Structures are given as structure tokens and as C-alpha cells.
């Protein structure tokens, strides 16, 4: 059952913002309660004609195990109204994998790229929320990497 939850969360993670083409250290999504996450899972299963398996408690534990998913809350206003509207549209598409949603994400990505050239805070990460900047560097002794994020 835990494996099933991990597979569902990994598939869902593919709809979050972050690097999807290369191995990424983090994926970003809007903050939601665990009850809402369980509701999304239940809706996904029933809409595909599948039974809801397991329990909320186990699902919550597995969700919390995915430390690579960073849930962000609003910390201020977007750089501009257009950026805010694009972010709202992306939030509405979270968890959807149908062809229309994939096409809409591509359209929003193109709009964001065009918009980024007009704002004063370009982001090094494609589709990073609210122009989040992330710097990663290797630690020589341990072979691990360290990250720092700022707005």
C-alpha cells in the first residue's frame, strides 16, 4: 500500500513546478492541508473507476516522507498582475495529467517566459513560483550539495 502511495505522489509531483528534465532536488507546490491532499487522491481514484485503498493516516505519513516536495504559502504579492494570474492558472492545473492540462501548461510556460523578460526579477529555474531564485553548490568533502533560496 505504501508503494502505491509513493507511486501516486511521484506521478503527482510531475505536475509541480521544478526541473522535470534533469534530476531535481526540489519540486514546488502551493500549500494545502493533508485532508485536501487525501481528497485529491480519493477523487483521482474514483474518477478513474478505481477503489480508494489504504487509510488517511498512512497516506499522510507517506506524503510527509517526500521531503523533496516543498509546499509554499503566499509570502507577498507577485511581481505583477500577469505573473499572479499565471500562477493562479498553474495552481488550478495541479494534479491534472490530461492532454488539455499538458497543453495549457506549455502555453502558461510560454507566457511566463515572455513575461519574465518584462519583469525585473528573472528566475534561474523555469516556472519557479513568484520568481524564486535557487543557488546550488557542491560541498567538496562530503560530495553532497547545498542550496540557498531567496525571492
C-alpha angles and dihedrals in degrees: 000000000000089000089054091053092047090052092049092049093047090052091047090048088063088070093053124093119268138079110322098170099058134031106287130201094210145018121202129217139158119275115264133166120257088243089059090048090052089049090053090050092049092048091049092052096045094044088056092049093251129130120251105247131197129008138293091243094058092043090053091051092050092047090053090050090065097086091166090073110084116195113208128199124203109277098177141322125319118255090259141353093261092054089050092051091049090051091050090052091050091051090054090054095051111126095013118121102172122121094256092054092048091051092046090052090053090050092049091047090054091047091049092050091051091045093048090063088060098048127075095230110066115185125227090210117069111242094002110168116257091350095298112185120211125189119192126188134172123251106224101210100045101031090229127119132240126211136202123188130194139165 
